[in-house]
Amino acid sequence: MLRDKDYENMLEKLFEISSDFVTVTPNSPRALSEEELKNIIIAKWKRAEAKKI
C-alpha cells in the first residue's frame, strides 16, 4: 500500500472479509514497507506476516 493513500480506510474494508494477511512492499518510493503494514494490521487485532519478495 502507498503511504500517501487512505490505507487505513482500505484496511478497514479488507478487515470485513479477512482476518489473515500477508504483506509485501510495492516497488514505489511512496510505499509502506511490509513490516510497517504488518504492524498496522496487527495493531488492529488481525494476523499478518511480512514477506520479502
N, C-alpha and C positions, 0 to 999 in steps of 0.2 A: 504494500500500500504506500501511497505517496503522502508524506507528512503535511503537505500543503492542501490536502483534500479533507473533507469531513469524514475521516476514517472512523471516528467514534460512532457516528450515526450508521455508517456502513456495517460496523461490527455489531451494533445492536440488532440490525436486521438479520445478520448471519446467526446471532445467538438464538434467534427464534426457531431456527431449523437445525442447529447442530450444537453439540456440546464438546466436540473434539476438533482440534485444529492443528495443522502443520503449517509453519510459517517459513517463508523464503524471502530473500531480498531481491526486488526487481533491479534491473540494470538501469538505474537512474540516480543522478545526484540528489534528487528530491525524496528518495526512498527512505522509509523506516527500515532499519535493519531487522533481520529475522529475530534477533534477541530482543530488540525494543518491542516489536509487535507481540512476541511471545509473552513478555512481561505485562503488557497492557491486557492481553486476553486472560492471563492467569489472575490478574488483579480483579477481574470481573467474575471469578469463580468458575472459569472454564478450563479445560485441559488443553495444553498446547505444547508442541515440540518444535524446536527450531532446527532447520536443516540448511546446511551449506550446499549450494549446487554450483 
